[in-house]
Amino acid sequence: MKFTEEFLRKAHKHSIFHHSEIMDSELCCCFYCQTNFDPEKILDWCDEEDPRGKTALCPNCGIDSVIGSKSGYPITAKDFIEEMYRFWFN
């Protein structure tokens, strides 16, 4: 594992309650289907009543595993996205 468990857990916190961060991002990535897309492509959100903010659902697969570039994590790095997938879904 190239990235530590702590790093992956901290990155995961940017995949929930993140409406403002996502909309301020230039690019988003889903670590489930491993696709990149513009934040404007996101049409569906969950946690809409939560005061912490809405959570994006991937426009390609519908899973709530979206991280935006504004998070500061390397969302365009294939190894990072693959490790996020393995850690959270395998």
C-alpha positions, 0 to 999 in steps of 0.5 A: 500500500503506497498510501497509509490507512490514515491518509485514505481515511482522511481522504474519505471524509471529503466524500461526504457532506461536501457540496460546497467543496465539490462545487468549488472544485475544477474536477471530481473523481469517483473512487468506485467507478474510477471516472473523472468528471466536471462537478456540473455533471453531478445531478443527484445528491443525498443528505440534503437535509443534513446541516453539514451539507449535501453528498454528491452521487456519481453521475456515472455509477450513482455511488456516493464516492465522489471527491473533488479537486478542492479537497487537496487529495490527488484525485487524478493519480490512478494509484490513489483512486485504485487504493481508495477503491480497494480500501473502501470496497474490497 
